[in-house]
Amino acid sequence: MSTTIQYDLHKGVATLQLNRPKTYNAFNREMALALIAALHKAAKDDAVRVVLLTGMGKAFCAGQDLREVTDDNGIGFEQILTEHYNPIVMAIRELPKPVVCAVNGVAAGAGANIAFACDITVAKASAKFTQAFSKIGLVPDSGGTFFLPRLVGMQRAMALMMLSDTLTAEAAAEIGVIYQAIPDEDYDEAVLALVQRLAKMPTRALGMTKDLLNQSWNISLEEQLALEGDFQL
Ligand code: T3D
């Protein structure tokens, strides 16, 4: 088992902690594959009622480990997306339980977009978000072009992605990119209270709520109403 993801299960809460603090938890292949495995493990384990994704140390996640992409012997862009980020985002969206993301520090590139793909994202008030991709000549990935315009509208998504401006946690909460910015001094306690609260709630109904919201992106109101009825019965 890789140490790049710390997996801990306590009272129904599976905490998945990105653990490469020296690189601000940037994703290398080992950590990406370990996160996919951890998400699948949490999805299958009936003892898990809520998943908490967070980072070790000062940062949440600086996105792709740039040392790995610039390594001539490293894998290429296509493999990085199809084998790392796309499966991570799909595993989060398909996980039939709430996935809370607690952003403990800076979230950049894929790190920011993975945070936006989670069900409820909260952040320490001192945390910051930046798309970062445009600064290094890349287009945003990890589902950012799907989630961000849905969260904040096209204008804001476009500007955030083109300019890669830094967004404070408070500004992110104000415009609806995340659910809440929590004062640093209250952060640990508030995150714990949130996940413990979710763990005591009806997991199956929460999972079905997530499924309904996932499906609402692709279907008509009439179909959605029918689906709500099917799920309620
Ligand atoms: O195939 C593909 O690559 C496609 C997929 C792309 C997905 C992506 O995520 S692309 C975007 C990649 N990420 C970035 O471009 C962000 C790069 N990092 C930064 O802009 C800044 O480091 C931060 C805004 C995240 C934080 O800034 P700051 O000033 O608080 O910290 P710092 O001093 O820049 O970084 C702290 C350490 O983390 C430093 O290490 P050192 O010098 O103390 O040993 C730095 O090198 C390391 N670090 C930060 N980001 C990365 C990283 N190491 C490897 N990869 C990183 N992305």
Residues whose N, C-alpha, C, O or C-beta is under 5 A from the ligand:
A	BS01	T3D	K22 T23 Y24 A26 A62 G63 Q64 D65 L66 R67 V69 G76 F77 I80 V106 A108 G109 A110 G111 Q131 A132 F133
